[in-house]
Protein backbone atom coordinates (compact mmCIF):
# COMPACT_ATOMS: atom_id res chain seq x y z
CA UNK A 1 0.00 0.00 0.00
CA UNK A 2 1.46 3.41 -0.94
CA UNK A 3 2.11 6.01 1.73
CA UNK A 4 -0.35 8.86 2.34
CA UNK A 5 1.46 11.35 0.09
CA UNK A 6 1.69 8.83 -2.74
CA UNK A 7 -1.99 7.93 -2.26
CA UNK A 8 -3.01 11.59 -2.42
CA UNK A 9 -0.90 12.18 -5.53
CA UNK A 10 -2.43 9.19 -7.31
CA UNK A 11 -6.01 10.06 -6.39
CA UNK A 12 -5.48 13.75 -7.22
CA UNK A 13 -4.06 12.80 -10.61
CA UNK A 14 -7.00 10.48 -11.29
CA UNK A 15 -9.54 13.16 -10.39
CA UNK A 16 -7.67 15.79 -12.43
CA UNK A 17 -7.58 13.53 -15.50
CA UNK A 18 -11.26 12.64 -15.05
CA UNK A 19 -12.23 16.31 -14.89
CA UNK A 20 -10.17 17.02 -18.03
CA UNK A 21 -11.94 14.17 -19.83
CA UNK A 22 -15.36 15.41 -18.74
CA UNK A 23 -14.52 18.96 -19.84
CA UNK A 24 -13.16 17.76 -23.19
CA UNK A 25 -16.22 15.61 -23.86
CA UNK A 26 -18.58 18.39 -22.81
CA UNK A 27 -16.63 20.91 -24.89
CA UNK A 28 -17.00 18.71 -27.96
CA UNK A 29 -20.75 18.43 -27.32
CA UNK A 30 -21.16 22.16 -26.74
CA UNK A 31 -19.11 23.29 -29.71
CA UNK A 32 -19.93 20.75 -32.39
CA UNK A 33 -23.17 18.90 -31.66
CA UNK A 34 -26.80 19.78 -32.38
CA UNK A 35 -28.38 22.43 -30.17
CA UNK A 36 -31.27 20.07 -29.40
CA UNK A 37 -29.27 18.28 -26.68
CA UNK A 38 -30.22 18.86 -23.03
CA UNK A 39 -26.83 20.33 -22.22
CA UNK A 40 -27.83 23.47 -24.16
CA UNK A 41 -30.91 23.90 -21.95
CA UNK A 42 -28.65 23.70 -18.89
CA UNK A 43 -26.37 26.33 -20.40
CA UNK A 44 -29.36 28.58 -21.04
CA UNK A 45 -30.52 28.22 -17.43
CA UNK A 46 -26.99 29.10 -16.27
CA UNK A 47 -26.88 32.13 -18.58
CA UNK A 48 -24.20 30.84 -20.95
CA UNK A 49 -26.22 30.89 -24.18
CA UNK A 50 -24.69 34.03 -25.68
CA UNK A 51 -21.11 33.05 -24.82
CA UNK A 52 -21.72 29.58 -26.18
CA UNK A 53 -23.16 30.97 -29.41
CA UNK A 54 -20.07 33.14 -29.83
CA UNK A 55 -17.78 30.15 -29.25
CA UNK A 56 -19.76 28.02 -31.72
CA UNK A 57 -19.42 30.79 -34.33
CA UNK A 58 -15.67 30.98 -33.70
CA UNK A 59 -15.20 27.26 -34.40
CA UNK A 60 -17.85 26.87 -37.09
CA UNK A 61 -15.21 26.63 -39.81
CA UNK A 62 -13.33 23.80 -38.12
CA UNK A 63 -13.49 20.46 -39.88
CA UNK A 64 -14.09 18.04 -37.00
CA UNK A 65 -14.51 14.37 -37.83
CA UNK A 66 -17.72 12.49 -37.13
CA UNK A 67 -15.76 10.22 -34.78
CA UNK A 68 -14.68 13.18 -32.62
CA UNK A 69 -18.19 14.66 -32.60
CA UNK A 70 -20.22 11.53 -31.98
CA UNK A 71 -18.02 8.79 -30.48
CA UNK A 72 -15.06 10.24 -28.62
CA UNK A 73 -17.08 12.07 -25.93
CA UNK A 74 -18.70 8.80 -24.82
CA UNK A 75 -15.29 7.14 -24.48
CA UNK A 76 -14.02 10.13 -22.51
CA UNK A 77 -17.02 9.96 -20.17
CA UNK A 78 -16.53 6.23 -19.67
CA UNK A 79 -12.82 6.71 -18.88
CA UNK A 80 -13.64 9.57 -16.49
CA UNK A 81 -16.13 7.36 -14.65
CA UNK A 82 -13.54 4.61 -14.24
CA UNK A 83 -10.95 7.07 -12.92
CA UNK A 84 -13.37 8.64 -10.44
CA UNK A 85 -14.63 5.30 -9.16
CA UNK A 86 -11.09 3.98 -8.81
CA UNK A 87 -10.11 7.15 -6.93
CA UNK A 88 -13.08 6.80 -4.57
CA UNK A 89 -12.41 3.10 -3.99
CA UNK A 90 -8.62 3.40 -4.24
CA UNK A 91 -7.80 1.73 -0.91
CA UNK A 92 -10.16 -1.17 -1.58
CA UNK A 93 -9.31 -4.24 -3.59
CA UNK A 94 -12.33 -6.51 -3.23
CA UNK A 95 -14.96 -7.53 -5.72
CA UNK A 96 -17.25 -4.60 -4.78
CA UNK A 97 -14.68 -2.06 -6.01
CA UNK A 98 -14.36 -3.79 -9.36
CA UNK A 99 -18.12 -4.25 -9.64
CA UNK A 100 -18.57 -0.48 -9.19
CA UNK A 101 -15.69 0.41 -11.51
CA UNK A 102 -16.89 -1.85 -14.32
CA UNK A 103 -20.64 -1.24 -13.87
CA UNK A 104 -21.08 1.71 -16.24
CA UNK A 105 -18.74 0.33 -18.91
CA UNK A 106 -20.62 -2.99 -18.78
CA UNK A 107 -23.98 -1.23 -19.14
CA UNK A 108 -22.82 0.95 -22.04
CA UNK A 109 -21.19 -1.94 -23.91
CA UNK A 110 -24.26 -4.14 -23.29
CA UNK A 111 -26.61 -1.40 -24.44
CA UNK A 112 -24.65 -0.90 -27.64
CA UNK A 113 -24.53 -4.66 -28.30
CA UNK A 114 -28.28 -4.96 -27.66
CA UNK A 115 -28.86 -2.16 -30.17
CA UNK A 116 -27.15 -4.36 -32.75
CA UNK A 117 -29.71 -7.10 -32.09
CA UNK A 118 -32.63 -4.65 -31.99
CA UNK A 119 -33.42 -5.37 -28.33
CA UNK A 120 -32.61 -1.79 -27.28
CA UNK A 121 -33.73 1.23 -29.30
CA UNK A 122 -30.98 3.21 -30.93
CA UNK A 123 -28.48 3.01 -33.72
CA UNK A 124 -25.68 0.49 -33.29
CA UNK A 125 -22.26 1.96 -33.99
CA UNK A 126 -18.98 0.02 -33.98
CA UNK A 127 -17.10 3.20 -33.09
CA UNK A 128 -19.27 3.67 -29.99
CA UNK A 129 -18.58 0.08 -29.00
CA UNK A 130 -14.83 0.64 -29.37
CA UNK A 131 -14.96 3.89 -27.39
CA UNK A 132 -16.90 2.17 -24.61
CA UNK A 133 -14.57 -0.84 -24.58
CA UNK A 134 -11.15 0.85 -24.59
CA UNK A 135 -11.32 2.44 -21.08
CA UNK A 136 -12.29 -0.73 -19.16
CA UNK A 137 -9.86 -2.85 -21.18
CA UNK A 138 -7.06 -0.38 -20.48
CA UNK A 139 -7.94 -0.36 -16.79
CA UNK A 140 -8.05 -4.17 -16.75
CA UNK A 141 -4.61 -4.49 -18.37
CA UNK A 142 -3.17 -1.93 -15.95
CA UNK A 143 -4.58 -4.01 -13.06
CA UNK A 144 -2.93 -7.12 -14.48
CA UNK A 145 0.40 -5.33 -14.81
CA UNK A 146 0.19 -3.94 -11.26
CA UNK A 147 -0.66 -7.39 -9.92
CA UNK A 148 2.27 -8.85 -11.83
CA UNK A 149 4.64 -6.23 -10.41
CA UNK A 150 3.33 -6.90 -6.91
CA UNK A 151 3.92 -10.64 -7.34
CA UNK A 152 7.49 -10.04 -8.51
CA UNK A 153 8.25 -8.06 -5.33
CA UNK A 154 7.23 -11.02 -3.15
N, C-alpha and C positions, 0 to 999 in steps of 0.2 A: 504494500500500500504506500503510495507517495506521501511525502510530508505535507503539512498544511499549506505551505507556500506553493509547492508544486501542484497540489490539488486546486488551489484557487486560480493559479495560472491556467491550468487545463480547462477548468469550468468557464473562466472568463473568456478564454479564446473560443470555446464552443459557442457561448452565448453571442459573442461578437460576430462570429462567422454566420450564425443563424440569423441575426438581425440584418447583416449585409445581404444574405440570400433573400430574406423577406422583402427588404427594400428594393432589391434588384428585380424580383418578380413583380412586385407591385408597380414599380416604375415602368416596366414593360407593359403591363396592363393599362396603366394610366396614359402612357404616351402613344401606344400603338393599337390598342384594341377598340372595339365598338363602344360608343358612349351609352349603350343600353345596359351595360353591366352595373350591378348594384354598387360597386365601388365609387361610381360617379355620383350616385345619390348621396353617399356618405360624404364625399368631398363637397357637394353642394351644401349639405347641412353644416359642415365645418367652415364654410365660407371660402373654399379654395377654387371655386368654379372659374373665376376670371383668370387667376394665375395658371390654372391647369390649361385653360384654352390658349393662353399665350405660349406655354411650353409646347403644347401640341402643334401650334402653328410653326414654332421654331424648328421642330424636328419633322415637319410634314414632308420635306423633300428627301428624308433618309430612306434608303432602300433596305428595309429590315426583312429578313427571310421569314417565311411562314413558320418555320421551326422555332425561331426565336419568339415570334409573336404568340404562337398557340401551344407549343409543347414545353419549351424551356421553363417558363414560370412554374408549371406543375412540378417539374423535377426539383427546382429550387425550393419550393414549399415543402416537398417531401424530405429533402435533405435537411432543411431547417428544423422540421419536426424531430427528426432523428437526433440531431445535435442537441436540441433543447431537452428532449426526454433523457438522453444519455447524461446531460449535465445535471438534471434534477436527480436522477437515480445513480449518479456516478459512483458512490461508495457501495452500492449494492451489486451483487453478482448472481443473484438467483433467477429462477425462471420468470418471476413476476416482472423484473426489469426488462427482460428481453421480450416478454409478451407485450408490454407497454410500448417499447421502442419499435417493434415490428408491426404493431396493430394497424396504424394508418397506412403504411406501405402495403400491407396485406390486403386491406380493404380497397385501396385504389387499384392495385394490380388485379384483384378479383373482379372489381366492377368493370374494368376495361375488358378483361377476358369474357365476362358475361355479356358485354355489349356485342362482342364478336358472334356469340351464339344467339343473340336476340332476346336473351332473358332479361337484360336491363336495357332501358331506353337510352339512346345516345348513339353516337357515331364512333365505331371502333377505329382506333388509330395506332398503328405500330409504333410511331414515334412517341405517343403518350405512354405506351407500354414500356418502351425503353427508358424514358425519363422517370417513370415510376420505379423501375427495377434497378437502375444504377445506384441510387443512394443506399438501399438496404444491402445490396450485394457488396458494395464498397465497405460498408460498416461490418458486414459479416467477415469479409476477408481480412480486415484490420483486426477484428477479434481473434481470428485464427492465428494471425501473425503475433499478436500480443501474447496469446496463450503459448505459442511455440517458444517465444523468447523467455517467458516465465519458466517453462519446463527446462530450458537449457541452463538456467541459473541454479536449478536444484541440484 
